[in-house]
Amino acid sequence: MDPKSSAFVIGIVGAAVTLSAYSQTLVSPTQCIGVGLFVLMFGLLVREAQNYRKTDVRENERKKDT
């Protein structure tokens, strides 16, 4: 699975955890929202890391060409 798809799936999981805060009884709503937001931020990190790697590769290719 490519990083873009991975970030999307992680984001969907984070959104589901966040939205389930008031419909489950295992943990408190505050904890559930906190975990959901943490997972969403992790998905964002995965996506941004992919963009950063692409930028690095392009810059390295430009340096080699010159």
PyRosetta script that sets phi, psi and omega in degrees:
from pyrosetta import init, pose_from_sequence

init()
pose = pose_from_sequence("MDPKSSAFVIGIVGAAVTLSAYSQTLVSPTQCIGVGLFVLMFGLLVREAQNYRKTDVRENERKKDT")
pose.set_psi(1, 131.2)
pose.set_omega(1, -179.1)
pose.set_phi(2, -74.6)
pose.set_psi(2, 159.2)
pose.set_omega(2, -176.7)
pose.set_phi(3, -59.5)
pose.set_psi(3, -31.4)
pose.set_omega(3, 179.6)
pose.set_phi(4, -65.7)
pose.set_psi(4, -44.5)
pose.set_omega(4, 178.1)
pose.set_phi(5, -67.5)
pose.set_psi(5, -39.2)
pose.set_omega(5, 178.5)
pose.set_phi(6, -60.9)
pose.set_psi(6, -44.1)
pose.set_omega(6, 179.0)
pose.set_phi(7, -62.8)
pose.set_psi(7, -38.1)
pose.set_omega(7, 178.7)
pose.set_phi(8, -64.5)
pose.set_psi(8, -46.0)
pose.set_omega(8, -179.9)
pose.set_phi(9, -64.0)
pose.set_psi(9, -42.4)
pose.set_omega(9, 177.8)
pose.set_phi(10, -61.2)
pose.set_psi(10, -41.4)
pose.set_omega(10, 177.9)
pose.set_phi(11, -63.1)
pose.set_psi(11, -41.3)
pose.set_omega(11, 177.8)
pose.set_phi(12, -63.3)
pose.set_psi(12, -42.5)
pose.set_omega(12, 178.4)
pose.set_phi(13, -63.0)
pose.set_psi(13, -44.8)
pose.set_omega(13, 179.1)
pose.set_phi(14, -61.9)
pose.set_psi(14, -41.3)
pose.set_omega(14, 178.1)
pose.set_phi(15, -64.8)
pose.set_psi(15, -40.6)
pose.set_omega(15, 179.0)
pose.set_phi(16, -64.2)
pose.set_psi(16, -42.2)
pose.set_omega(16, 178.3)
pose.set_phi(17, -63.6)
pose.set_psi(17, -43.3)
pose.set_omega(17, -179.5)
pose.set_phi(18, -64.3)
pose.set_psi(18, -44.2)
pose.set_omega(18, -178.3)
pose.set_phi(19, -71.8)
pose.set_psi(19, -22.2)
pose.set_omega(19, 179.9)
pose.set_phi(20, -84.6)
pose.set_psi(20, 7.5)
pose.set_omega(20, -174.0)
pose.set_phi(21, -57.4)
pose.set_psi(21, -37.9)
pose.set_omega(21, -175.1)
pose.set_phi(22, -101.0)
pose.set_psi(22, -0.2)
pose.set_omega(22, -178.6)
pose.set_phi(23, -109.2)
pose.set_psi(23, 7.4)
pose.set_omega(23, 178.3)
pose.set_phi(24, -129.8)
pose.set_psi(24, 163.1)
pose.set_omega(24, -175.6)
pose.set_phi(25, -123.2)
pose.set_psi(25, 7.5)
pose.set_omega(25, -177.7)
pose.set_phi(26, -72.3)
pose.set_psi(26, -42.6)
pose.set_omega(26, 178.9)
pose.set_phi(27, -129.4)
pose.set_psi(27, 165.0)
pose.set_omega(27, -178.7)
pose.set_phi(28, -69.8)
pose.set_psi(28, 155.1)
pose.set_omega(28, 178.6)
pose.set_phi(29, -57.6)
pose.set_psi(29, -37.0)
pose.set_omega(29, 180.0)
pose.set_phi(30, -63.6)
pose.set_psi(30, -44.0)
pose.set_omega(30, 178.7)
pose.set_phi(31, -65.2)
pose.set_psi(31, -38.9)
pose.set_omega(31, -179.0)
pose.set_phi(32, -65.7)
pose.set_psi(32, -42.5)
pose.set_omega(32, 177.7)
pose.set_phi(33, -65.2)
pose.set_psi(33, -41.5)
pose.set_omega(33, 178.5)
pose.set_phi(34, -61.5)
pose.set_psi(34, -45.5)
pose.set_omega(34, 178.6)
pose.set_phi(35, -64.9)
pose.set_psi(35, -41.8)
pose.set_omega(35, 179.1)
pose.set_phi(36, -61.2)
pose.set_psi(36, -43.2)
pose.set_omega(36, 178.7)
pose.set_phi(37, -67.4)
pose.set_psi(37, -36.4)
pose.set_omega(37, 176.4)
pose.set_phi(38, -62.2)
pose.set_psi(38, -43.4)
pose.set_omega(38, 179.2)
pose.set_phi(39, -65.5)
pose.set_psi(39, -39.4)
pose.set_omega(39, 176.9)
pose.set_phi(40, -61.8)
pose.set_psi(40, -41.9)
pose.set_omega(40, 178.1)
pose.set_phi(41, -65.3)
pose.set_psi(41, -36.4)
pose.set_omega(41, 177.1)
pose.set_phi(42, -63.4)
pose.set_psi(42, -42.0)
pose.set_omega(42, 176.5)
pose.set_phi(43, -61.0)
pose.set_psi(43, -39.9)
pose.set_omega(43, 177.7)
pose.set_phi(44, -64.3)
pose.set_psi(44, -40.0)
pose.set_omega(44, 177.5)
pose.set_phi(45, -62.3)
pose.set_psi(45, -41.8)
pose.set_omega(45, 179.0)
pose.set_phi(46, -61.4)
pose.set_psi(46, -44.3)
pose.set_omega(46, -178.9)
pose.set_phi(47, -65.7)
pose.set_psi(47, -44.6)
pose.set_omega(47, -178.9)
pose.set_phi(48, -68.5)
pose.set_psi(48, -33.4)
pose.set_omega(48, 177.3)
pose.set_phi(49, -63.1)
pose.set_psi(49, -37.4)
pose.set_omega(49, 177.7)
pose.set_phi(50, -64.1)
pose.set_psi(50, -44.5)
pose.set_omega(50, 178.5)
pose.set_phi(51, -62.9)
pose.set_psi(51, -39.6)
pose.set_omega(51, -179.9)
pose.set_phi(52, -63.8)
pose.set_psi(52, -43.2)
pose.set_omega(52, 179.5)
pose.set_phi(53, -63.7)
pose.set_psi(53, -39.7)
pose.set_omega(53, 178.1)
pose.set_phi(54, -61.9)
pose.set_psi(54, -41.7)
pose.set_omega(54, 179.7)
pose.set_phi(55, -63.9)
pose.set_psi(55, -43.3)
pose.set_omega(55, 178.4)
pose.set_phi(56, -61.0)
pose.set_psi(56, -43.1)
pose.set_omega(56, -179.2)
pose.set_phi(57, -63.1)
pose.set_psi(57, -43.9)
pose.set_omega(57, 179.8)
pose.set_phi(58, -62.5)
pose.set_psi(58, -42.9)
pose.set_omega(58, -179.9)
pose.set_phi(59, -65.6)
pose.set_psi(59, -39.6)
pose.set_omega(59, 178.4)
pose.set_phi(60, -66.0)
pose.set_psi(60, -37.5)
pose.set_omega(60, 178.0)
pose.set_phi(61, -66.2)
pose.set_psi(61, -38.8)
pose.set_omega(61, 178.1)
pose.set_phi(62, -64.0)
pose.set_psi(62, -41.0)
pose.set_omega(62, 179.9)
pose.set_phi(63, -64.9)
pose.set_psi(63, -37.4)
pose.set_omega(63, 179.7)
pose.set_phi(64, -69.0)
pose.set_psi(64, -34.4)
pose.set_omega(64, -178.2)
pose.set_phi(65, -71.3)
pose.set_psi(65, -26.8)
pose.set_omega(65, -176.7)
pose.set_phi(66, -92.1)
pose.dump_pdb("model.pdb")
